[in-house]
Structures are given as structure tokens and as C-alpha cells.
Amino acid sequence: MTNHRLKIILLAALDLICIAIMSILALLVRFELDPDNVQFISYLSVLLDNWAWMLLIKEASLILFGIYRSLWRYAGSDELLKVFVACVVGNMGFLTYMAMTQQSMPRSFYIICTFLDVVLIGGIRFLYRYVREYRYPGYFTLPGSKHRGLAGLGSDREYTRVLLVGAGNAAGTVIKEIRNAEGDDRRIVALIDDDKAKIGRTAHGIKVVGNRDYIPKAVEKYDIDEIVVAIPSAPKKVISEILEICHQTKCKVKIMPSLIDLIDNKISVKALRDVEIEDLLGRDQVEVDLKSITGYLSGHVVMVTGGGGSIGSELVRQVAGFGPRRIVVVDIYENSTFELGQEMRKKFPDTDVELCIASVRDRALMEEIFVKYKPHVVFHAAAHKHVPLMEDAAKEALLNNCLGTDICMELAEKYRAEKFVLISTDKAVNPTSVMGASKRICEMLMQARAAAALSRGSSTEFCAVRFGNVLGSNGSVIPIFRRQIAAGGPVTVTHKDITRYFMTIPEAVQLVIQAGAMASGGEIFILDMGEPVKIMDLAEKMIRLSGLEVGKDIDIQVTGLRPGEKLYEELLLSEEGIRETQHGKIFVGHPIEFSDGFIRLQEAGLEESLAALTDKGDEEVRSFIKEIVPNYTGG
């Protein structure tokens, strides 16, 4: 016999004992607690003669209403209502039985008996719940033993003292979950809330001790070990400000995900997670026009070049959610492509995902892929993007980024793709690096082809999307900092004043997909990246997120700007200007005139011009780039 079944049997036996005792007590109350009363003795004899039937009928009612199926550790008003209805029905059933057998009991007996049954049967269960809740480590604080629980006086069991930020519904759920969780050694000792009306009052049995500014004092006063932020509906900016205050303390900080992340899941203590650097950026969730996106992706063949990379793979994941007929993933790197394929088969088993290992600058192989799949939409994310590496591989950057882009655009138009979306970068603006200059050439190639396609009456729409750094992408600063912190430091920053724009990968990809829906031909869409972030501040925040102190546990070392690296990034050329779109986070840069060098490049042919660089040295390659992109200042 299982422990669960044994518990039910014991509880049912306890209920029967309670029902039997309450029936006698109800009759005694009816006769003013006078056991010598003649009528009491007479009715008691009738009751005892029918005791077995009464117990059977009432127990059947408890079973019928699922009293033994409820989890009484989570008992609430619904369970209490069940007990009430079961007791009413049980006593009415006994009344009916007595009437059918032409026996009688005082009418008030049934009313009193119902009341006593509810009090005792319900009381036992709620007592069980509260004993479970209040016995968890440290619910009560004893003077001189801040970290000891009352679950066994004299016990040396340690527990974690928690400060909960938020006193709303989500906080209430967290409190209940922590109290009921098996083996959880946390105790919530105080609440923080910015609502002035709540300060000084209790919520969920715990006092609200102050607003967000009081957090550092509360940590000291209540000897806090861990802070939990449980306000999932708050804007990201508010969360960021609260987390900044929390990280002034030395406490471990956990956060409840945003409501957008919890749509399909019940809020629970299991959803608490460590604070990520994204939480500190203060960026609100991107909203997209699902109708316009679905219109150009649903039921279509979508190709993603560079699909195994950080941006490309997220494009594949998000595109899959819009019901495409097929997704064609093109990448030169087999390992990341294979892993993405495995992931997609598991998460989207009904989506046809084709994996193609190919270089975008291999015209013959790319044409085979276009002929076979004839994509309606092409997201071109394939590129060499590592700035310092490309400084030493300028010809490779031009071949892969520029020639690869031109080949894909030519094939997209030849095989009548509806849209071609080029993934560009803020480093293309006034470039100081070969990589940035190569991406600026890609943008110009796209605009030139878009204009030519329009004049030819082509149905293919070309556009580019320009944005800054994405958090956690391959080669970005975040993974580098994480590895450096894990190794014990130092964390290296190239300049104390260097700034960058940051965006999360999912957010960037959502806006790329949205921009694709808005394209009509030749636009360079510019994503709103928010405020630029100082990399020095980012390094300090990441060290604190790891529970360490700057200068004490981990040092920050300034190493100097690397070749091709800018101090400040830009998203717009001064001559481009900007135009708003219907989407608040997407803008369009006005087209600018092509340089004479770019016009000569088109006349000579890109492939032929790049082939002529094969035997050229670094200086000649950079001079070639300078002719095409006059505002390139690298070299």
C-alpha cells in the first residue's frame, strides 16, 4: 500500500470519528447540554441505532464531492466550499433516509450537525495546511537566533532570509509556493513595494517595510541573504532601476520573468531565475504586427543564409512560428547547422527544415539551392563580422560579405523571390574597420540592385536592416566577459569611455522580420537601439551579477582600442536623415548618392574587381575600399 493511499484511509477514518462525535454533540447542543434530559436519551437511542447508515451516507457524500482528491497543502476557499456542500448534502441524505424509514430526529439537529461537521472536517484540513506552512524553516524569528527555524527548537538548520520586491498577486504566489515547497529553506521576512498605501501594512501575512529606496536598509536591518523581484507586469525600465539598487547590496538576486514570458505557464517559484544582463538594460518588449508578418511568411519557402549563426538561427526559430511551408538553412559551418536542425526537429516537428552546407560566394552551388527550393523570402545573415580578425583578412571580408551578398541578391531576383532582407550593422556607418566598410558596400549594392529591379519591373523587393550589437551573439562582448569572470579575471575593456548600442537577439530578429514586412524596395531600416551603454559599466554590472566585487574579487583591465574599433558607434550617416515608419522602433534612412568609386565598381563588375585584388597587398586593398566608401577611415 502506498503512503498516499494510507493517508487517505487514515483521513477517512478520522472523518468518521469526527462525524460520530459531532452527531452526539449536535444532539446534546439541541437539548442545552443536558445529558439527563429524557428526550435527549430517547433521540440518542434512535441515533445510535442508525449510526452506521449515517456514517455511510456522510462518507459517501465526502467521496462524491472529491474531498479526498484535493491537495490540502494548497487548501483555499474552493476546498472550503466543497467541504460545506458535502456536509450539507450528507446531512440532507441522512434526513432523507430517516424520513424513508419513518424515523425522526429534531429538525434543528440536522442544522447543528451540518455546522459542526463543516467546522471539524474543514478545520482539520486547514489546520494541516497551516501547520505545513508555518513549520517551514524560520517562519518565526526567535530573539538571538536569526537563522534558526522553529521547526524543532534548538535545531541548527540554516535557512535563507529573503526580501521580496513586490506585494501583488505574483508576490503572493511566490510566498505560497516557497512556504509549500518541499525542502525549500527560504523564508520571506519582508516585502518592498512602491505603493505608499501598502507601506507599513501586511500583505500575505508579511510586512511591507518600504519602497525600492529602502532596499539597502532593509537588507541590513533584516539580515537578508537573497532578494527576489516579483513584479512581472512592471516595465523593463522600472525593473532595471530596481535591480541597480539591489546590486548595491551583496545579496543574491533572483527575478520573476515578465508576463510575456509567462503567458503559457502558471507563475510559480520554479519560474524564478537569476538576473541576466538583459534585465539591466531597461528595454521594454518589442511589439510586432503579427498580421503583416504572417502575410509574407505563412505558407511560403523562407531561406536564411548564415542560418547556423546567432542571428540566423534565431531567425529560423522565429520564422518557424509563422507557419512557413519550408525553411531552407544555408551555412558553411556544419556543426552549428546540424545542432540547429536537431533543435528544430524537436521544437517544430511539423515544419519542413532543409539544411544546406554551402558558401554564399559559391555561385554554382548557391544557384543549385535556389533552383531546387525557389525561396519566396531570403534573409541574408551570412557574413564575416569579427572586426579585429577582418582587419588582417580584408580580401576575405570583401569576398564573403560583398560578393556573397551580390550573388544571393542576383539569384533571389533571377528566381523571383518576393523579398530579400540584408542584415547589416551600425559599423557600416562612417566605418573605421574593413568589416564595417564591407557591410556599407553591401548596403550600396542592395540599393543599386533595388533601383535596377524597380526599373526592370522585377517583383523582388530588396531592403537592409541596420542595428548594433546583440547580447550574447557569437564573438560579442557578453560571452567574453562571462568567460573572463569564470576564469577569475581580469575583465578586459578596450577603453574606459567606449560605448555600444545593445539589443537582445530575439528583439533584433523580431524587428528584422517586421522590417521585411514593411519593405517596398531599397530601404535601409534602422532599429531603435535605445540608449548607448558604456562597456565599462557593463563589465561592472556583470561582475556584480556574478556575486563578486570589482577590484576585490575581479579586476577590470583597460587594454586600448583594437584595430578598426570605434570609441562610439553610430546608426545613421549624417547625410541620410531619417524617416519614421508605422512601427515605433523602426526608422528608414533616406537614400544617398553613390560615390564615384562605387559607380566605377559597378561598371567594371564586382566579381572581376575583387578578382583583380588577388595579388594585391593590404594597402592596395584598403585604397580600393576607400575609393568605394569615401568616409572609410581605417588603415
C-alpha positions as CSV (number, residue, x, y, z in Angstrom):
1,M,0.0,0.0,0.0
2,T,1.4,3.4,-1.0
3,N,1.8,6.2,1.5
4,H,-0.7,8.3,-0.4
5,R,-3.4,5.6,-0.1
6,L,-2.6,5.0,3.6
7,K,-3.0,8.8,4.2
8,I,-6.5,8.8,2.6
9,I,-7.6,5.8,4.6
10,L,-6.4,7.4,7.9
11,L,-8.0,10.7,7.0
12,A,-11.3,8.9,6.1
13,A,-11.2,7.1,9.5
14,L,-10.6,10.4,11.2
15,D,-13.6,11.9,9.4
16,L,-15.8,9.1,10.5
17,I,-14.8,9.5,14.1
18,C,-15.4,13.3,13.9
19,I,-18.8,12.7,12.3
20,A,-19.8,10.3,15.0
21,I,-18.7,12.6,17.8
22,M,-20.3,15.7,16.2
23,S,-23.6,13.9,15.8
24,I,-23.8,13.3,19.6
25,L,-22.6,16.8,20.3
26,A,-25.2,18.3,18.0
27,L,-27.9,16.4,19.8
28,L,-26.5,17.5,23.1
29,V,-26.5,21.1,22.0
30,R,-30.1,20.8,20.8
31,F,-31.1,19.8,24.4
32,E,-29.0,22.6,26.0
33,L,-26.1,20.3,27.0
34,D,-28.3,18.3,29.4
35,P,-27.4,14.7,29.1
36,D,-30.1,13.7,31.7
37,N,-32.9,15.1,29.6
38,V,-35.4,12.3,28.8
39,Q,-35.9,13.4,25.2
40,F,-32.1,13.6,24.7
41,I,-31.8,10.0,25.9
42,S,-34.7,8.9,23.6
43,Y,-33.3,10.5,20.5
44,L,-29.7,9.3,21.3
45,S,-31.1,5.8,21.2
46,V,-32.5,6.4,17.7
47,L,-29.3,8.0,16.5
48,L,-27.1,5.1,17.8
49,D,-29.5,2.6,16.0
50,N,-28.8,4.4,12.7
51,W,-25.2,5.4,13.3
52,A,-23.8,3.1,10.7
53,W,-26.2,4.4,8.0
54,M,-25.4,8.0,8.9
55,L,-21.6,7.4,8.7
56,L,-22.0,5.6,5.4
57,I,-24.2,8.3,3.8
58,K,-22.0,11.2,5.0
59,E,-18.7,9.4,4.0
60,A,-20.2,8.7,0.6
61,S,-21.0,12.5,0.2
62,L,-17.4,13.4,1.1
63,I,-16.1,11.0,-1.5
64,L,-18.7,12.1,-4.1
65,F,-17.5,15.8,-3.8
66,G,-13.8,14.9,-4.2
67,I,-12.8,15.8,-0.7
68,Y,-10.1,13.2,-0.7
69,R,-8.8,14.2,-4.1
70,S,-7.9,17.8,-3.0
71,L,-4.3,18.8,-2.2
72,W,-4.9,20.1,1.2
73,R,-1.5,21.7,1.4
74,Y,-2.9,24.2,-1.1
75,A,-6.3,24.4,0.6
76,G,-8.3,27.6,-0.1
77,S,-11.9,28.9,-0.5
78,D,-12.7,26.4,-3.2
79,E,-11.8,23.5,-0.9
80,L,-13.8,25.0,2.0
81,L,-16.9,25.4,-0.3
82,K,-16.5,21.7,-1.3
83,V,-16.5,20.7,2.4
84,F,-19.6,22.8,3.1
85,V,-21.6,21.4,0.2
86,A,-20.5,17.8,1.0
87,C,-21.6,18.2,4.6
88,V,-25.0,19.8,3.6
89,V,-25.7,17.0,1.1
90,G,-24.5,14.4,3.6
91,N,-26.9,15.6,6.3
92,M,-29.8,16.0,3.8
93,G,-29.1,12.5,2.7
94,F,-29.3,11.2,6.3
95,L,-32.5,13.3,6.8
96,T,-34.0,11.6,3.7
97,Y,-33.0,8.2,4.9
98,M,-34.7,8.8,8.3
99,A,-37.8,10.0,6.6
100,M,-37.9,7.0,4.3
101,T,-37.6,4.6,7.3
102,Q,-40.3,6.6,9.1
103,Q,-37.9,7.7,11.9
104,S,-37.4,11.2,13.1
105,M,-34.8,13.4,14.8
106,P,-35.3,17.0,15.8
107,R,-35.1,19.3,12.7
108,S,-32.6,21.6,14.4
109,F,-30.3,18.5,14.9
110,Y,-29.5,18.4,11.2
111,I,-28.7,22.1,11.0
112,I,-26.4,22.0,14.1
113,C,-24.8,18.8,12.9
114,T,-24.1,20.3,9.5
115,F,-22.4,23.3,11.1
116,L,-20.3,21.1,13.4
117,D,-19.3,18.8,10.5
118,V,-18.1,21.8,8.4
119,V,-16.1,23.2,11.4
120,L,-14.4,20.0,12.3
121,I,-13.9,18.3,8.9
122,G,-12.8,21.6,7.3
123,G,-10.9,22.7,10.4
124,I,-8.7,19.5,10.3
125,R,-7.7,20.1,6.7
126,F,-6.9,23.8,7.1
127,L,-5.0,23.1,10.3
128,Y,-3.0,20.6,8.3
129,R,-2.3,23.3,5.7
130,Y,-1.2,25.9,8.2
131,V,0.9,23.5,10.1
132,R,2.8,22.8,6.9
133,E,3.1,26.4,6.0
134,Y,4.3,27.7,9.4
135,R,6.6,24.9,10.2
136,Y,9.0,25.6,7.3
137,P,12.4,26.8,8.4
138,G,12.4,30.2,10.1
139,Y,8.8,31.2,9.8
140,F,9.0,32.6,13.3
141,T,12.0,34.6,14.4
142,L,13.4,33.9,17.8
143,P,15.5,36.5,19.6
144,G,19.2,35.8,19.1
145,S,18.6,33.1,16.5
146,K,18.0,34.9,13.3
147,H,18.9,32.0,11.1
148,R,17.2,29.2,13.0
149,G,13.8,27.7,12.3
150,L,11.1,26.9,14.9
151,A,10.7,23.5,13.2
152,G,12.4,21.9,16.2
153,L,13.6,24.3,18.8
154,G,17.3,24.0,19.3
155,S,17.7,22.9,15.7
156,D,20.8,24.1,13.9
157,R,19.1,24.0,10.5
158,E,20.1,27.1,8.5
159,Y,17.6,29.0,6.2
160,T,17.9,31.8,3.7
161,R,16.3,35.1,4.6
162,V,14.5,36.6,1.6
163,L,13.5,40.2,0.8
164,L,10.6,40.1,-1.7
165,V,10.2,43.1,-4.0
166,G,6.5,43.4,-4.9
167,A,3.4,42.9,-2.8
168,G,0.9,42.0,-5.6
169,N,-0.6,38.8,-6.9
170,A,2.7,37.4,-8.3
171,A,4.4,38.0,-4.9
172,G,1.5,36.2,-3.2
173,T,2.0,33.2,-5.4
174,V,5.8,33.2,-4.7
175,I,5.2,33.4,-1.0
176,K,2.7,30.4,-1.1
177,E,5.0,28.4,-3.3
178,I,8.0,28.9,-1.1
179,R,6.0,28.0,2.0
180,N,4.7,24.8,0.5
181,A,7.8,23.7,-1.5
182,E,9.4,20.5,-0.1
183,G,12.9,21.1,1.1
184,D,12.9,24.8,0.3
185,D,15.0,26.5,3.1
186,R,14.0,30.1,2.2
187,R,12.0,32.4,4.4
188,I,10.4,35.7,3.2
189,V,10.9,38.1,6.0
190,A,9.9,41.4,4.5
191,L,8.2,43.0,1.4
192,I,9.1,46.0,-0.6
193,D,6.6,48.0,-2.7
194,D,6.4,51.4,-4.2
195,D,2.7,51.8,-3.4
196,K,2.7,54.2,-0.4
197,A,-0.7,52.8,0.7
198,K,0.9,49.4,1.3
199,I,3.9,50.5,3.3
200,G,3.6,49.6,7.0
201,R,0.7,47.2,6.3
202,T,1.0,43.4,5.9
203,A,0.4,41.6,2.7
204,H,0.1,37.8,2.7
205,G,1.0,37.9,6.4
206,I,4.3,39.7,5.8
207,K,5.0,43.4,6.5
208,V,5.7,45.8,3.7
209,V,8.7,47.7,5.1
210,G,9.3,50.4,2.5
211,N,9.7,51.3,-1.2
212,R,12.6,50.5,-3.6
213,D,14.9,53.1,-2.0
214,Y,14.6,51.3,1.3
215,I,16.1,48.1,-0.1
216,P,19.7,48.6,1.1
217,K,18.5,49.5,4.6
218,A,16.1,46.5,4.7
219,V,18.9,44.2,3.7
220,E,20.9,45.4,6.7
221,K,18.1,45.5,9.1
222,Y,16.6,42.1,8.4
223,D,19.9,40.3,7.7
224,I,18.8,39.5,4.1
225,D,20.6,36.8,2.1
226,E,18.6,36.9,-1.1
227,I,16.4,39.4,-2.9
228,V,13.5,38.2,-5.2
229,V,12.0,40.7,-7.6
230,A,8.4,39.6,-8.3
231,I,6.7,42.3,-10.3
232,P,6.4,40.6,-13.8
233,S,4.0,43.3,-15.1
234,A,6.4,46.2,-14.5
235,P,8.1,47.9,-17.5
236,K,11.6,46.8,-18.1
237,K,12.9,50.3,-17.2
238,V,11.4,50.0,-13.7
239,I,12.9,46.5,-13.3
240,S,16.3,47.8,-14.4
241,E,16.2,50.6,-11.9
242,I,15.2,48.2,-9.0
243,L,17.9,45.8,-10.0
244,E,20.5,48.6,-9.9
245,I,19.5,49.3,-6.3
246,C,19.5,45.5,-5.5
247,H,23.1,45.2,-6.8
248,Q,24.3,47.9,-4.4
249,T,23.9,45.1,-1.8
250,K,25.9,41.9,-1.7
251,C,22.7,39.8,-1.8
252,K,22.0,37.1,-4.4
253,V,19.2,38.5,-6.7
254,K,16.5,36.5,-8.5
255,I,13.8,37.7,-10.7
256,M,10.3,36.6,-11.9
257,P,10.1,36.6,-15.7
258,S,7.9,39.2,-17.5
259,L,4.3,38.4,-18.1
260,I,5.0,37.9,-21.8
261,D,7.3,35.0,-20.8
262,L,4.7,33.5,-18.5
263,I,1.7,33.5,-20.9
264,D,1.7,29.8,-21.3
265,N,2.9,28.9,-17.8
266,K,1.5,29.4,-14.4
267,I,3.5,31.8,-12.3
268,S,5.4,29.7,-9.7
269,V,8.6,29.8,-7.7
270,K,10.1,27.4,-10.2
271,A,10.0,30.3,-12.7
272,L,12.3,32.4,-10.6
273,R,15.6,32.9,-12.4
274,D,18.9,34.6,-11.9
275,V,19.2,38.1,-13.1
276,E,20.6,38.4,-16.6
277,I,22.4,41.4,-18.1
278,E,19.4,42.0,-20.4
279,D,17.3,42.8,-17.3
280,L,19.6,45.8,-16.6
281,L,19.3,47.4,-20.0
282,G,15.8,48.7,-19.2
283,R,14.4,47.8,-22.7
284,D,10.7,47.1,-23.0
285,Q,9.4,44.1,-25.0
286,V,9.1,44.7,-28.8
287,E,5.6,44.6,-30.2
288,V,5.2,43.4,-33.7
289,D,2.3,43.5,-36.2
290,L,1.6,39.7,-36.4
291,K,-0.9,40.1,-39.3
292,S,1.6,41.8,-41.6
293,I,4.4,39.3,-40.7
294,T,2.2,36.2,-41.2
295,G,1.1,37.6,-44.6
296,Y,4.5,37.3,-46.1
297,L,5.9,34.2,-44.3
298,S,2.9,31.9,-43.8
299,G,2.8,29.1,-46.4
300,H,6.0,30.3,-48.1
301,V,9.5,29.0,-48.6
302,V,11.9,31.0,-46.5
303,M,15.7,30.9,-46.9
304,V,18.1,32.0,-44.1
305,T,21.7,32.3,-45.1
306,G,24.2,32.2,-42.2
307,G,21.4,30.2,-40.5
308,G,23.7,28.5,-38.1
309,G,24.9,31.8,-36.5
310,S,23.4,33.6,-33.6
311,I,21.2,35.9,-35.6
312,G,20.5,33.4,-38.4
313,S,19.5,30.6,-36.0
314,E,17.1,32.9,-34.1
315,L,15.6,34.0,-37.5
316,V,15.0,30.3,-38.2
317,R,13.3,29.8,-34.8
318,Q,11.0,32.8,-35.1
319,V,10.1,32.3,-38.7
320,A,9.0,28.7,-37.8
321,G,6.4,30.2,-35.6
322,F,4.6,31.9,-38.5
323,G,3.8,28.7,-40.4
324,P,6.1,28.7,-43.4
325,R,5.9,25.9,-46.0
326,R,9.6,25.3,-45.7
327,I,12.7,26.8,-44.2
328,V,16.0,26.5,-46.0
329,V,19.0,27.0,-43.8
330,V,22.3,27.8,-45.6
331,D,25.6,27.9,-43.7
332,I,29.2,26.9,-44.3
333,Y,29.7,25.7,-40.7
334,E,28.3,22.1,-40.4
335,N,28.4,21.8,-36.6
336,S,26.2,24.7,-35.7
337,T,23.9,23.9,-38.6
338,F,23.5,20.3,-37.5
339,E,22.7,21.4,-33.9
340,L,20.0,23.8,-35.2
341,G,18.5,21.1,-37.3
342,Q,18.2,18.8,-34.3
343,E,16.7,21.6,-32.2
344,M,14.1,22.4,-35.0
345,R,13.0,18.8,-35.4
346,K,12.3,18.6,-31.7
347,K,10.6,22.0,-31.3
348,F,8.9,22.3,-34.7
349,P,8.3,18.7,-35.8
350,D,5.7,19.7,-38.4
351,T,7.9,22.3,-40.1
352,D,10.0,21.2,-43.1
353,V,13.6,22.5,-42.3
354,E,16.2,21.8,-45.0
355,L,19.9,22.1,-44.1
356,C,22.3,23.1,-46.9
357,I,26.1,23.3,-46.3
358,A,27.3,25.9,-48.8
359,S,29.3,29.1,-49.1
360,V,27.3,32.1,-50.2
361,R,30.1,33.1,-52.6
362,D,30.0,29.8,-54.4
363,R,27.7,30.9,-57.3
364,A,27.2,27.4,-58.8
365,L,26.3,25.8,-55.5
366,M,24.0,28.6,-54.4
367,E,22.2,28.5,-57.8
368,E,21.6,24.8,-57.3
369,I,19.9,25.6,-53.9
370,F,17.8,28.4,-55.4
371,V,16.7,26.2,-58.4
372,K,15.8,23.4,-56.0
373,Y,13.9,25.4,-53.4
374,K,12.9,28.7,-55.1
375,P,12.5,30.7,-51.9
376,H,9.9,33.4,-51.6
377,V,11.8,35.3,-48.9
378,V,15.5,35.4,-48.3
379,F,17.0,36.7,-45.0
380,H,20.7,37.2,-45.7
381,A,22.6,36.9,-42.4
382,A,25.8,35.2,-43.7
383,A,28.8,37.4,-43.1
384,H,32.2,37.7,-41.6
385,K,31.6,40.1,-38.7
386,H,34.6,39.9,-36.3
387,V,36.2,43.4,-36.6
388,P,39.8,42.7,-35.5
389,L,40.1,39.5,-37.5
390,M,38.8,41.1,-40.7
391,E,41.5,43.8,-40.3
392,D,44.0,41.1,-41.1
393,A,41.8,39.5,-43.8
394,A,40.5,42.4,-45.8
395,K,40.2,40.4,-49.1
396,E,38.3,37.6,-47.3
397,A,35.9,40.2,-45.9
398,L,35.2,41.6,-49.3
399,L,34.7,38.2,-50.9
400,N,32.4,36.8,-48.3
401,N,30.5,39.8,-47.3
402,C,30.2,41.8,-50.6
403,L,30.5,39.1,-53.3
404,G,28.4,36.6,-51.2
405,T,25.7,39.3,-50.8
406,D,25.7,40.2,-54.5
407,I,25.4,36.6,-55.6
408,C,22.5,35.9,-53.3
409,M,20.7,39.1,-54.4
410,E,21.2,38.2,-58.1
411,L,19.8,34.7,-57.6
412,A,16.9,36.0,-55.5
413,E,15.8,38.2,-58.4
414,K,16.6,35.6,-61.0
415,Y,14.4,33.0,-59.3
416,R,11.7,35.5,-58.4
417,A,11.9,35.7,-54.7
418,E,9.4,38.2,-53.3
419,K,11.7,39.8,-50.6
420,F,15.4,39.9,-49.9
421,V,16.4,41.2,-46.4
422,L,20.1,42.1,-45.9
423,I,21.3,42.0,-42.2
424,S,23.6,45.0,-41.8
425,T,25.3,46.7,-38.9
426,D,25.9,50.1,-37.3
427,K,29.6,49.5,-38.1
428,A,28.7,50.4,-41.7
429,V,28.1,54.0,-40.7
430,N,31.3,56.1,-41.1
431,P,33.3,52.8,-41.0
432,T,36.7,52.6,-39.3
433,S,37.1,48.9,-40.0
434,V,37.3,46.7,-43.0
435,M,34.3,44.7,-41.7
436,G,32.2,47.9,-41.4
437,A,33.2,49.2,-44.8
438,S,32.4,45.8,-46.4
439,K,28.9,46.0,-44.9
440,R,28.5,49.5,-46.2
441,I,29.4,48.3,-49.7
442,C,26.7,45.6,-49.2
443,E,24.1,48.3,-48.4
444,M,25.1,50.2,-51.6
445,L,24.9,47.0,-53.7
446,M,21.4,46.4,-52.3
447,Q,20.2,49.9,-53.0
448,A,21.7,49.8,-56.6
449,R,20.0,46.4,-57.3
450,A,16.7,47.6,-55.8
451,A,16.7,50.6,-58.1
452,A,17.6,48.4,-61.1
453,A,15.0,45.9,-60.2
454,L,12.3,48.6,-60.0
455,S,13.3,49.9,-63.5
456,R,13.1,46.4,-64.9
457,G,9.7,45.8,-63.3
458,S,11.1,43.0,-61.2
459,S,8.9,41.6,-58.4
460,T,11.7,41.2,-55.9
461,E,11.9,43.8,-53.1
462,F,15.3,44.4,-51.6
463,C,16.0,46.1,-48.2
464,A,18.6,46.1,-45.4
465,V,18.2,46.2,-41.7
466,R,20.9,48.0,-39.7
467,F,21.3,47.5,-35.9
468,G,24.0,47.5,-33.3
469,N,25.4,44.7,-31.1
470,V,23.2,41.9,-30.0
471,L,23.6,40.5,-26.5
472,G,25.1,37.0,-26.4
473,S,25.8,36.7,-30.1
474,N,28.9,34.7,-31.1
475,G,32.0,36.8,-30.6
476,S,30.2,39.6,-28.7
477,V,31.4,41.2,-25.5
478,I,29.0,39.4,-23.2
479,P,30.2,35.8,-23.7
480,I,33.8,37.1,-23.5
481,F,33.2,38.8,-20.2
482,R,31.5,35.7,-18.8
483,R,34.5,33.5,-19.7
484,Q,36.9,36.1,-18.1
485,I,34.8,36.2,-14.9
486,A,34.6,32.4,-14.7
487,A,38.4,32.3,-15.1
488,G,38.9,34.7,-12.2
489,G,39.6,37.8,-14.3
490,P,40.8,40.2,-15.3
491,V,37.9,41.5,-17.4
492,T,39.3,43.4,-20.3
493,V,37.8,46.6,-21.6
494,T,39.5,48.4,-24.6
495,H,38.7,51.9,-23.4
496,K,37.1,53.4,-20.3
497,D,34.7,55.6,-22.3
498,I,33.8,53.2,-25.1
499,T,30.1,52.8,-25.7
500,R,27.9,50.4,-27.7
501,Y,24.3,50.0,-28.6
502,F,22.8,46.7,-27.4
503,M,19.7,44.7,-28.2
504,T,18.7,41.2,-27.3
505,I,18.9,38.6,-30.1
506,P,15.1,37.8,-30.1
507,E,14.3,41.5,-30.1
508,A,16.6,42.3,-33.0
509,V,15.2,39.3,-35.0
510,Q,11.6,40.3,-34.4
511,L,12.3,43.8,-35.8
512,V,14.2,42.3,-38.8
513,I,11.1,40.2,-39.6
514,Q,8.9,43.2,-39.1
515,A,11.1,45.4,-41.3
516,G,10.9,42.7,-44.0
517,A,7.1,43.0,-44.0
518,M,7.4,46.8,-44.5
519,A,9.9,46.8,-47.3
520,S,8.9,48.1,-50.7
521,G,12.4,48.3,-52.3
522,G,15.7,49.8,-51.4
523,E,15.1,50.9,-47.8
524,I,17.8,50.7,-45.1
525,F,15.8,50.2,-42.0
526,I,17.4,51.4,-38.8
527,L,16.3,49.8,-35.5
528,D,15.8,51.9,-32.4
529,M,18.6,50.6,-30.1
530,G,17.7,52.7,-27.1
531,E,20.5,54.5,-25.2
532,P,24.1,53.5,-25.8
533,V,25.7,51.6,-23.0
534,K,29.2,52.2,-21.6
535,I,31.2,49.0,-21.8
536,M,32.9,49.8,-18.5
537,D,29.5,50.0,-16.8
538,L,28.5,46.7,-18.5
539,A,31.6,45.0,-17.2
540,E,31.0,46.2,-13.6
541,K,27.3,45.0,-13.8
542,M,28.3,41.6,-15.0
543,I,30.8,41.2,-12.2
544,R,28.2,42.2,-9.6
545,L,25.7,39.8,-11.3
546,S,28.2,37.0,-10.6
547,G,28.2,37.9,-6.8
548,L,31.6,39.4,-7.0
549,E,33.1,42.8,-6.2
550,V,35.0,44.9,-8.7
551,G,38.6,45.5,-7.6
552,K,38.3,43.0,-4.8
553,D,37.4,39.7,-6.5
554,I,37.8,40.7,-10.1
555,D,39.9,43.4,-11.7
556,I,39.0,45.4,-14.8
557,Q,41.9,46.0,-17.2
558,V,41.8,48.7,-19.9
559,T,43.8,47.3,-22.9
560,G,43.4,50.1,-25.6
561,L,41.3,50.2,-28.7
562,R,41.8,47.3,-31.2
563,P,42.5,47.8,-34.9
564,G,39.3,49.1,-36.6
565,E,37.4,49.6,-33.4
566,K,35.4,52.8,-32.8
567,L,35.0,54.6,-29.5
568,Y,31.4,55.4,-30.3
569,E,29.1,53.6,-32.7
570,E,26.6,55.4,-35.0
571,L,23.4,54.1,-36.6
572,L,23.0,56.8,-39.2
573,L,25.1,58.6,-41.8
574,S,24.9,62.4,-41.4
575,E,23.6,62.8,-44.9
576,E,21.0,60.0,-44.6
577,G,18.4,61.8,-42.4
578,I,15.7,59.6,-41.0
579,R,12.0,58.8,-41.7
580,E,9.6,57.3,-39.2
581,T,7.6,54.2,-40.0
582,Q,4.3,52.9,-38.6
583,H,6.4,50.9,-36.1
584,G,7.8,53.0,-33.3
585,K,11.1,51.1,-33.1
586,I,11.9,51.1,-36.9
587,F,13.1,54.0,-39.0
588,V,14.2,54.4,-42.6
589,G,17.4,56.2,-43.7
590,H,17.0,58.4,-46.8
591,P,19.0,57.1,-49.8
592,I,22.2,58.9,-50.5
593,E,24.1,59.3,-53.8
594,F,26.6,56.6,-54.6
595,S,30.3,57.5,-54.7
596,D,32.2,57.7,-58.0
597,G,34.3,54.8,-56.9
598,F,31.1,52.7,-56.4
599,I,29.8,53.7,-59.8
600,R,33.1,52.6,-61.4
601,L,32.9,49.3,-59.4
602,Q,29.5,48.6,-60.9
603,E,30.7,49.4,-64.4
604,A,33.8,47.1,-64.0
605,G,31.8,44.4,-62.3
606,L,32.1,43.4,-58.6
607,E,33.4,39.9,-59.2
608,E,36.0,41.0,-61.7
609,S,37.2,43.9,-59.5
610,L,37.6,41.6,-56.5
611,A,39.4,39.0,-58.6
612,A,41.9,41.7,-59.5
613,L,42.8,42.2,-55.8
614,T,44.0,38.6,-55.5
615,D,47.7,39.6,-55.8
616,K,47.4,43.0,-54.2
617,G,48.8,43.9,-50.8
618,D,46.9,45.2,-47.7
619,E,47.5,48.9,-48.5
620,E,46.1,48.5,-52.1
621,V,43.1,46.6,-50.8
622,R,42.4,49.4,-48.3
623,S,42.8,52.0,-51.0
624,F,40.3,50.1,-53.1
625,I,37.8,50.2,-50.2
626,K,38.5,53.9,-49.7
627,E,37.5,54.7,-53.3
628,I,34.2,53.0,-52.9
629,V,33.4,54.2,-49.3
630,P,35.0,57.7,-49.1
631,N,34.1,58.0,-45.4
632,Y,36.0,54.9,-44.5
633,T,38.8,56.0,-42.1
634,G,40.6,52.7,-41.4
635,G,44.0,51.6,-42.4
